[in-house]
Structures are given as C-alpha cells and as structure tokens.
Amino acid sequence: MPGTVLVTGAHGFLGRHLVAELHQRGHQVRALLRPGSGRPFPAAWAVDYHEADLTRPATLAGAADGCAAIIHAAALAQVNPARSPAVWAVNLGGTEAVLQLARTAGVARLVYVGTANVFGFGSQAQPGDETRPYAGQRYGLDYMDSKRAATDLVLHAVAREQLPAVLVHPTFMLGPQDARPTSNALLLELYRGRLPGYPAGGKNYVHVRDVATATVNALTQGRVGESYILGNENLSYRDAFRLMARVLDVPPPRWPLPAALARLYGEICEVKARLTGRPTQLNAAMAAVANDGHYFSPAKARAELGLPQTSIEQAVAEALVWFKTHHYV
C-alpha cells in the first residue's frame, strides 16, 4: 500500500517495532506522539512527527492528512488501580477520535490494535479464539472493559459506515525495546528474584516483533471487519517462569501460589491501597486474572496475516540483551 501510514502510540513498546517494520518495508511514517515525547527514531528514517493528546481531539487536527492508512496502537494498559477514568478516556475516547480521523482522511485501511482479552479464553487443550464472547467483565478491570468497548466501536463503524478496518488483538508481548518497561517488567522482576511463587493460571505469549509484522501485514492482508488474535505459545505460569528463568540464568520461582491465597493477598493489597491512597503491587482483579488460564489460538492470524511464530525463548533472550545494553540490569 503506497502512501504515508499514521501510527498512534508510536513511542510505545509495540509502536517502536511498528515504525521500524514500516520503515524497513519502504513506507513513509507519521508518528503520533504525546506532547514532549521527543524524536525517538533515527533521522535517516525521515519520520514525520505529530504531537497530540488522544483525549483532546482538537490536537489531532490534520494528523492523518495525506495518509493512506492508520495503525491505531495507542492505549493505556493500566490494570492497577482496576478502575480509572483515564483508561476509558484513552482507550475508548481515543479510539473514537482516531475513527473520526480515518473518516475525515478517507484512508484505505485502518488497523486497530486491541487485546486478545476481548475474547473468551480457553484451556491449553482448547484455547479461545475470535468466536468466543467476551469473558473479562468478571474481573472488574477498566482496561479489559474499555478495550472491548473500543473493539465494538470499530466493528460498528465497519458495519454502519463501511469503514475499511481490520482488527488485531495481541496476547502478552515480550521482546526488546520495552523502554518503560511494560510487559517485560515481568522479566525484570524475575531476574531480580522478586517472584518467589507462581499463580495457578497461565497465558499466551508472543514476540513483539511478530505482532508488528502481522499488524503491518494487515494493511494489505486480512478481511475488513475481521478480528485476528496475534499470539504464539500457551504456557502456565509455572512453565513460563521456568522457561524465562532458564534464559535469564536465574532460579525459577519455587512455590505454587494457591488461588485462594492469591485472592486473599489481592484483597489485602486493595484495602491497603484504599487506606494509604497509593497503589500497591497487586489488586483483587489482578489476582483473579492470574488464577485463570488465558489461553488463545493464533491459527486465524497465522493463516490470513502471515503471523510469524518466533520462540518465546528468543523473545526473552532479546529482551535481556536490550535491558543489559540500556543498563536496566
């Protein structure tokens, strides 16, 4: 697809990989960044920058002018505290603002980046897929609820306005260039010996670069109005932590954390947060999520978006090298 591609959330973990992938394929990129984010990409890439706040639509004026496509990857993935108006403002309000940008610019394709958690999860033997109804409302997490609402918003625009949108939904991403860090913070906690036990559940893991590849593929591949789960390996926390610890060359967590104890600890943390006014390491919703097996199948994305399947060992190894190079460890 010729023309400029606007990337929202370009400064984030996935966003950095998206811009790199687009540049490698010869696309001109316009990076939408929060005000004051700087210029994170090499000057030789000739990235065009537009500073804006997704919660203030007026700042987005002209952001997609001349763009052939938009990849909307910006989101607030906050789960602690579980309830936050800011999460809704960014994830739902920001998506509505980007949809309006797409309408005004008349783009040929909008790729919306959601999360696999907007679908029902399954077991390792029968993982969840894009056909399973949302099950995350049980947790009381604004992040999951807002992303489901934003997904519905995009789907409604496709159905009612024939908006040319494709939806991709990553699982838990690992890999290099996680500057904040976000999901890779789990690896740092494990490396520093701060995870003595492992919860009862599990999840699906994927290399962030594979997600970027499939997301850029969605500019020209995939079916309008369809959702695609971008994942790879389904692992229990016990198995995942052992794999990660082996790559990190540290001892794995030794003790299983019973579901009831995890729930109790989450509730205690929540009480402490209310009393002190400061977030704690965990809350009841996070504990409930950790007790469940959030397993998904990426078969549809492999077939229709050419989703690569880089090993999770490689994702962890690359993340460790990046953290060491940038003095996180």
C-alpha positions in Angstrom: 0.0 0.0 0.0 1.7 3.3 -1.1 1.4 6.5 0.8 2.1 7.6 4.4 1.0 5.5 7.4 0.0 7.2 10.6 1.0 5.2 13.7 -0.6 6.2 17.0 1.2 5.2 20.1 4.5 5.2 18.1 6.6 5.8 21.2 5.3 2.7 23.0 6.7 -0.9 23.1 4.7 -2.1 20.1 4.8 1.3 18.4 8.6 1.3 18.1 8.5 -2.0 16.4 5.7 -0.9 14.1 7.6 2.1 12.9 10.7 0.0 12.3 8.8 -2.5 10.4 7.1 0.1 8.2 10.4 1.8 7.5 12.0 -1.5 6.6 9.3 -2.0 4.0 9.7 1.4 2.5 6.6 3.1 3.9 6.7 6.8 4.9 5.7 7.0 8.6 3.9 9.7 10.5 4.3 9.1 14.2 1.7 10.4 16.6 3.3 11.1 19.9 2.3 12.6 23.2 3.5 16.2 23.6 7.1 16.3 24.9 7.9 12.7 23.8 10.9 13.9 21.7 12.0 12.4 18.4 12.7 8.7 19.2 13.6 7.4 15.7 16.8 7.8 13.6 16.8 11.0 11.5 17.7 8.8 8.4 14.2 7.2 8.7 12.7 10.6 7.9 9.7 10.0 10.2 7.2 12.8 10.2 6.1 13.7 13.8 2.7 14.9 15.0 2.3 15.7 18.7 -1.3 15.2 20.1 -3.3 14.1 23.0 -5.9 11.4 22.1 -8.2 12.7 24.9 -8.2 16.1 23.3 -9.5 15.6 19.7 -8.7 19.2 18.7 -4.9 18.4 19.0 -5.4 15.7 16.3 -6.5 18.1 13.6 -4.6 17.3 10.4 -2.8 14.3 11.9 -4.0 12.0 9.1 -4.0 14.5 6.2 -2.4 12.8 3.2 -2.2 9.4 4.9 -3.2 6.3 3.1 -3.6 4.2 6.3 -3.7 4.4 10.1 -2.4 1.9 12.6 -4.1 2.7 15.9 -1.8 1.2 18.5 -2.1 3.8 21.3 -3.7 2.6 24.5 -3.5 2.9 28.3 -2.8 -0.6 29.5 -3.2 0.2 33.2 -4.6 -2.5 35.5 -3.7 -1.0 38.9 -5.9 0.6 40.1 -8.5 -1.6 38.4 -10.9 1.3 37.9 -9.7 4.5 36.2 -11.5 7.2 34.2 -8.2 7.9 32.3 -8.2 4.3 30.9 -11.6 4.9 29.4 -10.6 8.4 28.1 -7.7 7.0 26.2 -8.9 3.6 25.1 -12.5 4.4 24.2 -12.4 8.2 23.7 -9.1 8.0 21.9 -10.4 5.3 19.5 -13.5 7.4 18.7 -11.1 10.3 17.9 -9.0 8.1 15.6 -12.1 6.8 13.9 -13.0 10.4 13.1 -9.5 11.0 11.7 -10.0 7.9 9.5 -13.4 9.2 8.2 -12.0 12.7 7.5 -8.9 11.5 5.8 -10.7 8.8 3.8 -7.9 6.2 4.5 -7.8 3.0 2.5 -7.2 0.9 5.7 -7.4 1.3 9.4 -5.7 -1.3 11.6 -7.0 -1.2 15.1 -4.7 -2.8 17.8 -6.8 -4.3 20.6 -6.1 -7.2 23.0 -6.8 -10.9 23.0 -8.6 -10.4 26.3 -11.6 -9.0 24.5 -12.5 -12.6 23.6 -13.3 -15.6 25.8 -10.2 -17.6 26.8 -10.0 -21.4 26.9 -7.8 -24.2 28.1 -4.5 -25.2 26.8 -6.2 -28.2 25.1 -9.0 -26.0 23.7 -7.7 -22.4 23.6 -10.0 -19.5 23.0 -10.4 -17.9 19.6 -12.1 -14.9 17.9 -15.5 -16.6 18.0 -15.7 -16.7 21.8 -17.7 -14.0 23.6 -16.0 -11.6 26.0 -15.4 -13.1 29.4 -13.4 -10.3 31.0 -16.3 -8.5 32.7 -15.9 -10.9 35.6 -12.7 -9.1 36.7 -13.8 -5.5 37.0 -10.8 -4.2 35.1 -11.4 -1.0 33.2 -8.6 -1.9 30.8 -10.3 -5.0 29.5 -13.8 -3.4 29.6 -12.6 -0.3 27.7 -10.8 -2.3 25.1 -13.9 -4.4 24.5 -16.0 -1.3 24.1 -13.4 0.2 21.7 -13.4 -3.0 19.7 -17.2 -2.8 19.4 -16.9 0.9 18.4 -14.7 -0.1 15.5 -16.9 -3.0 14.4 -19.9 -0.7 14.4 -18.1 1.7 12.2 -17.3 -1.1 9.8 -20.9 -2.3 9.8 -22.7 1.1 9.6 -20.2 3.1 7.6 -18.2 0.5 5.6 -15.1 1.8 7.4 -12.2 -0.3 5.9 -10.9 -1.6 9.3 -9.1 -4.7 10.3 -8.7 -5.6 14.0 -5.6 -7.3 15.5 -5.5 -8.5 19.1 -2.1 -9.3 20.6 -1.6 -11.6 23.6 1.2 -10.9 26.1 4.1 -9.4 24.2 7.8 -9.9 25.1 11.0 -8.7 23.4 13.4 -5.8 23.1 12.9 -2.0 23.2 10.4 -2.0 26.1 11.6 1.3 27.5 9.1 2.0 30.2 9.1 -1.1 30.7 5.6 -2.6 30.3 5.0 -6.3 29.9 8.7 -7.0 30.1 8.7 -5.7 33.7 7.8 -9.3 34.5 11.2 -10.4 33.3 12.9 -7.8 35.4 11.1 -8.9 38.5 12.1 -12.5 37.8 15.7 -11.5 37.1 15.9 -9.6 40.4 14.4 -12.5 42.4 11.2 -10.8 43.3 8.8 -13.6 42.3 9.0 -16.3 45.0 5.9 -18.1 43.7 3.8 -18.7 40.7 0.0 -18.3 40.4 -2.4 -21.1 39.3 -3.2 -19.7 35.8 -1.4 -19.0 32.6 -1.5 -17.0 29.4 -0.4 -16.8 25.8 2.9 -15.2 24.9 4.2 -13.7 21.7 7.3 -11.9 20.4 6.5 -8.2 19.9 8.2 -8.2 16.5 5.9 -10.9 15.3 3.0 -8.7 16.4 4.5 -5.8 14.4 4.9 -8.0 11.3 1.3 -9.2 11.3 0.0 -5.8 12.1 1.8 -4.2 9.2 0.7 -7.2 7.0 -2.9 -6.2 8.0 -2.5 -3.1 5.9 -2.9 -5.2 2.8 -3.9 -8.6 4.1 -6.9 -9.9 6.2 -10.5 -9.2 5.8 -12.2 -5.9 6.6 -14.3 -6.2 9.8 -12.4 -9.3 10.9 -10.5 -9.7 14.2 -7.2 -11.6 14.5 -5.6 -12.9 17.7 -1.8 -12.3 17.5 -0.2 -14.9 19.8 2.1 -17.9 20.0 2.7 -20.1 23.0 0.2 -21.1 25.7 2.1 -21.6 28.9 1.1 -22.0 32.6 2.8 -19.5 34.9 4.8 -22.4 36.3 6.1 -23.4 32.9 6.5 -19.8 31.6 8.6 -18.7 34.7 10.8 -21.8 34.4 11.4 -21.1 30.7 12.2 -17.4 31.4 14.4 -18.2 34.4 16.4 -20.6 32.3 17.1 -18.0 29.6 17.8 -15.3 32.2 20.1 -17.7 34.1 18.3 -17.2 37.5 16.5 -19.6 39.8 12.8 -20.0 38.9 10.1 -19.3 41.5 9.7 -22.3 43.7 6.3 -22.2 45.3 2.9 -22.6 43.8 0.5 -19.8 45.0 -2.9 -21.3 45.7 -5.8 -19.5 44.1 -7.5 -18.8 47.4 -4.3 -17.3 48.8 -3.8 -15.2 45.7 -7.3 -13.8 46.0 -6.8 -13.0 49.7 -3.5 -11.3 49.1 -5.1 -9.2 46.3 -7.9 -8.2 48.6 -5.4 -7.2 51.4 -3.5 -5.1 48.9 -6.6 -3.4 47.8 -7.5 -2.5 51.4 -4.0 -1.1 51.9 -4.3 1.0 48.7 -7.6 2.5 49.9 -6.1 3.3 53.3 -2.9 4.8 52.0 -4.2 6.3 48.8 -1.3 4.7 46.9 -1.4 1.7 44.5 0.1 -1.5 45.8 1.9 -4.2 43.8 -1.4 -6.2 43.3 -5.2 -5.8 43.5 -8.0 -8.3 43.7 -8.7 -8.1 39.9 -5.1 -8.8 39.0 -5.1 -11.8 41.3 -8.3 -13.1 39.7 -6.8 -12.8 36.3 -3.6 -14.6 37.4 -5.7 -17.5 38.7 -7.3 -18.2 35.3 -5.8 -19.7 32.2 -5.9 -17.0 29.5 -5.1 -19.3 26.6 -5.7 -18.4 22.9 -5.3 -19.8 19.4 -3.5 -17.6 16.8 -4.4 -20.0 14.0 -6.5 -17.5 12.1 -3.8 -14.8 12.1 -1.2 -17.4 11.0 -3.4 -18.3 8.0 -4.6 -14.9 7.0 -2.0 -12.4 8.2 1.2 -14.4 7.9 1.8 -14.1 11.7 5.3 -15.4 12.4 6.0 -17.7 15.4 9.3 -16.7 16.9 10.1 -18.8 20.0 9.4 -17.2 23.4 13.0 -18.2 24.5 14.3 -15.9 21.7 11.9 -13.1 22.8 13.2 -13.3 26.4 16.8 -13.5 25.3 16.5 -10.4 23.1 14.7 -8.5 25.9 17.6 -9.4 28.3 20.2 -8.2 25.9 18.3 -5.0 25.4 17.9 -4.4 29.2 21.6 -5.1 29.8 22.6 -2.8 26.9 20.5 0.0 28.3 21.5 -0.5 32.0 18.2 -1.8 33.4 20.1 -4.7 34.9 
